[in-house]
Amino acid sequence: MPYVHAEDSGRIHFWRRKCVVCGKVWPVKVLFQTKYPDDMTFVKRDVVISKGKTSYASWAEKFPQAAFVASRLPNWPRWARIGFVLLCVAITVVIIYLIK
């Protein structure tokens, strides 16, 4: 988690708002504030995206998170991936048409 308790350098679980080391709990309103309390520090970690086992187009690395998603998809041939996307779009269109 990127949130750290400044007093004891303990990790803070974001949804529980609880320090792992000392057990201090922050109120729910902390989640919705733009400025965090003085004893809570936001630490930005560098995210390293490693290429997975799936092959995908090199242009996908230009878009944020595209390589992350594409590297975790099944390693199907291109025709199967395109066919699956078209099938999902067709099913969605049919469902929307039946709802109306």
C-alpha positions, 0 to 999 in steps of 0.5 A: 500500500502506498500509505505510511504512518509517519510516526512508526513507518507502518503500512496503512491499509487504505480501505480499513484505514488501520496502521499495521504496526500500532493499530491506529485507525483513521475516520472514514472521511479520510478517504474523501479528503484531498489533503491527508492528515499530517501523520499519514504520508502518501508514498508513490511507488514506481510501478514496473510493468513486466511483459507477460507470456502473451504476445501483443502489438508493440504499439500497445505499450504507448497507451497507459495500462494497455500492456498490463491488460494485454499481457494477462490475456490468453495467448490466442491467435489474432483471429481468435482474439478478434472473433471473441471481441466481435462475438462480445459486441454482437451479444451486447447489441442483441441484449440491448436490442431485446431490452428496448 
